[in-house]
Amino acid sequence: MEYRVLARKYRPATFDHLIGQEVLVQTISNAIKTGRIAHAFLLTGIRGVGKTTTARIIARALNCVGPDGNGGATISPCGVCSNCTMILEGRHMDVLEMDAASHTGVDDVRELIDSVRYLPTSARYKIYIIDEVHMLSNSAFNALLKTLEEPPPHVKFIFATTEARKIPVTILSRCQRFDLKRVSQEALAAHLANISRQESIEAEDEALTLIAVAAEGSVRDSLSLLDQAIARSTQENGKITTAAVRQMIGAADNTATFRLLETLFQGNVADALVEVRKQYEGGSDPLMMVQDALQVTHLVTRVKVAPQALNDVTISEHERTAAKQMAEKLSMPVITRLWQMLLKGITEVRMAPTPLAALEMLMVRIAYAAQLPTPADAIRLAQESPPARPIVNPAPTAKEPVASAPVAREPVAKEESVVSAPAPVAPVQVDSFEAAVALFVQNREPLKHTQLVHEVRLVSFAQGAIELQLNNSLPRDFTVQIANALTKWTNQPWKVIASQEQGNPSLHEVEIARKEKQLQNASAHPLVSSVLEQFPGAKLTGVNNS
């Protein structure tokens, strides 16, 4: 017999075999049980997630008559009646499948509409399955609108598409939409393990997990990769190994990825380039090497900010140990900088005429950047470094003239080059809250100044202590930031407290009230009043204090 690929051999025939789509199965099951069956369904999702398969299962569920021929619509098709078998084999006259990619015109839709009014020959419902429906032309969609809104009671439409946003909203509003999710890596790996057992194929768990990750949630892609891995396993004594799968899909070993990142953070450019060449010659794709490095960086970040991420069952023991060690060594700014450089490097590697060269240049940049301090560290080092030592008694630039006769000179005491310690900086006195706020303008902190003017109300002020009523929009550590800034600029400790008491009006409100008072006083002036009377409807909008 001709060999059938796994994607066709293990295509689900009932809702019980459909994996990863529990919400859809539950909704359609309830609709069939209660008799609330929509006249049009729209199934969306990525390729290979089960849209066409689900459409065929729905068609069987609605047309199944049971083994005795007297059954009704059911969530569990019998699989033995004539309707079930013919729909499963794709030869039922009342279940019509149309590929919209090759039938895009209005004439194709018009032919479909003409056949809608005829009753089904043997089934309960005449079902039209239109795959890749977004490929229909605008004219075809418009021709379908009326029939789709009010179809005959014996007709059901099932649309499938990967691009739901390309479908007109007039079509979407007439359909019951179901978004098929990507299947999780755990569910895919378990599904692949079950199929491997049925095929009597021995496979390593990590190899199946790697296939599930590479499939990106697509069941069909995972089965195609498993088919390829089985064909390749003949070289490995019939066993699907992790190393063979990595070489097959061009993925880098995570062990090698961790080793490469460790080399980069040590600033060893030569060894990093050797490691890149070694992985490339072993079959790793440059783009996937960058993607693997991004995944490792993401894992390290998760471990850094949430150590419970190590409990993830999909992470191997080696990855747990390596990620934990790297998270302890690196600071969050360094990890964030690595993420940004790798993310930018993906575009460079993808667009470069020679991806390997672009990858090597990216590795060089990361290795040199690893030795640079973060911006915060650079500022701290600049503040902590001592001032340059002054040059005392510099050497003469010209030679002294030689006297014709020795001249007696009085001994001169040798001056010592002593650098006196810097005098202590006197504290800056701040006698009002307005003066404290003005310091944020002088020190170029416009955001903090704006927040102090608009978002806070003063409760009490004293030298070194401020009590404020804060708006909820301010960050939690706002008082700490203000206190640290004032302590730095005034050379004396400050304490800023958030209070629950009602404070005075904000500085912004005070300024508005002051300007309104000025306008009132100016408007009351006899000269201004006379001018306003001469020009009805005119009003005073500002006062020039000069």
Secondary structure, 3 states (H helix, E strand, C coil): CCCCCHHHHCCCCCHHHCCCCHHHHHHHHHHHHHCCCCCEEEEECCCCCCHHHHHHHHHHHHHCCCCCCCCCCCCCCCCCCHHHHHHHHCCCCCEEEEECCCCCCHHHHHHHHHHHCCCCCCCCCEEEEEECHHHCCHHHHHHHHHHHHCCCCCEEEEEEECCHHHCCHHHHCCCEEEECCCCCHHHHHHHHHHHHHHCCCEECHHHHHHHHHHHCCCHHHHHHHHHHHHHHHHHHCCEECHHHHHHHHCCCCHHHHHHHHHHHHCCCHHHHHHHHHHHHHCCCCHHHHHHHHHHHHHHHHHHHHCHHHHHCCCCCHHHHHHHHHHHHHCCHHHHHHHHHHHHHHHHHHHHCCCHHHHHHHHHHHHHHHHCCCCHHHHHHHHHHCCCCCCCCCCCCCCCCCCCCCCCCCCCCCCCCCCCCCCCCCCCCCCCCHHHHHHHHHHCCCHHHHHHHHHCEEEEEEECCEEEEEECCCCCCCHHHHHHHHHHHHHCCCCEEEECCCCCCCCHHHHHHHHHHHHHHHHHCCHHHHHHHHHCCCCCCCCCCCC
